[in-house]
Amino acid sequence: MKKSLSNREEQILKLLLAEYSQIEICNILKLSQGRVSDVKAMIMEKWEVDTIVGLVKKAIERGYLNII
């Protein structure tokens, strides 16, 4: 089943895919490091991936990141 992401999850995912660090994301979105980490973990759980590489692969599959 294809689980959709919340607006906040999409925001954080897009920043991760743009190569922002978790600390930079915290500063941009005015969130705690724990919150950013929790949201990243929720995305990974929804998409059933265990690594950042798996997260990137799923993002490509789902159209969040285009490879030329």
Contact map, one row per residue, 1 for C-alpha under 8 A:
11100000000000000000000000000000000000000000000000000000000000000000
11110000000000000000000000000000000000000000001000000000000000000000
11111000000000000000000000000000000000000000011000000000000000000000
01111100000000000000000000000000000000000000000000000000000000000000
00111111110000000000000000000000000000000010000000000000000000000000
00011111110000000000000000000000000000000000000000000000000000000000
00001111111000000000000000000000000000000000000000000000000000000000
00001111111100000000000000000000000000100000000000000000000000000000
00001111111110000000000000000000000000110010000000000000000000000000
00001111111111000000000000000000000000000000000000000000000000000000
00000011111111100000000000000000000000000000000000000000000000000000
00000001111111110000000010000000000100110000000000000000000000000000
00000000111111111000000000000000000000010010000000000000000000000000
00000000011111111100000000000000000000000000000000000000000000010000
00000000001111111111000010000000000000000000000000000000000000000000
00000000000111111111110010000000000000000000000000000000000000000000
00000000000011111111000000000000000000000000000000000001000000001000
00000000000001111111000000000000000000000000000000000000000000000000
00000000000000111111100000000000000000000000000000000000000000000000
00000000000000111111110110000000000000000000000000000000000000000000
00000000000000010011111110000000000000000000000000000000000000000000
00000000000000010001111111000000100110000000000000000000000000000000
00000000000000000000111111100000100000000000000000000000000000000000
00000000000000000001111111110000000000000000000000000000000000000000
00000000000100110001111111111110000100000000000000000000000000000000
00000000000000000000011111111111100100000000000000000000000000000000
00000000000000000000001111111110000000000000000000000000000000000000
00000000000000000000000111111110000000000000000000000000000000000000
00000000000000000000000011111110000000000000000000000000000000000000
00000000000000000000000011111111000000000000000000000000000000000000
00000000000000000000000011111111101100000000000000000000000000000000
00000000000000000000000001000111111100000000000000000000000000000000
00000000000000000000011001000011111110000000000000000000000000000000
00000000000000000000000000000001111111000000000000000000000000000000
00000000000000000000000000000011111111100000000000000000000000000000
00000000000100000000010011000011111111110000000000000000000000000000
00000000000000000000010000000000111111111000000000000000000000000000
00000000000000000000000000000000011111111100000000000000000000000000
00000001100100000000000000000000001111111110000000000000000000000000
00000000100110000000000000000000000111111111000000000000000000000000
00000000000000000000000000000000000011111111100000000000000000000000
00000000000000000000000000000000000001111111110000000000000000000000
00001000100010000000000000000000000000111111111000000000000000000000
00000000000000000000000000000000000000011111111111100010000000000000
00000000000000000000000000000000000000001111111111000000000000000000
00100000000000000000000000000000000000000111111100000000000000000000
01100000000000000000000000000000000000000011111110000010010000000000
00000000000000000000000000000000000000000001111111000000000000000000
00000000000000000000000000000000000000000001101111110110000000000000
00000000000000000000000000000000000000000001100111110110000000000000
00000000000000000000000000000000000000000001000011111110000000000000
00000000000000000000000000000000000000000000000011111111000000000000
00000000000000000000000000000000000000000000000000111111100000000000
00000000000000000000000000000000000000000000000011111111110000000000
00000000000000000000000000000000000000000001001011111111111000000000
00000000000000001000000000000000000000000000000000011111111100001000
00000000000000000000000000000000000000000000000000001111111110000000
00000000000000000000000000000000000000000000001000000111111111000000
00000000000000000000000000000000000000000000000000000011111111111000
00000000000000000000000000000000000000000000000000000001111111111110
00000000000000000000000000000000000000000000000000000000111111110000
00000000000000000000000000000000000000000000000000000000011111111000
00000000000000000000000000000000000000000000000000000000001111111100
00000000000001000000000000000000000000000000000000000000001111111100
00000000000000001000000000000000000000000000000000000001001101111110
00000000000000000000000000000000000000000000000000000000000100111111
00000000000000000000000000000000000000000000000000000000000100001111
00000000000000000000000000000000000000000000000000000000000000000111
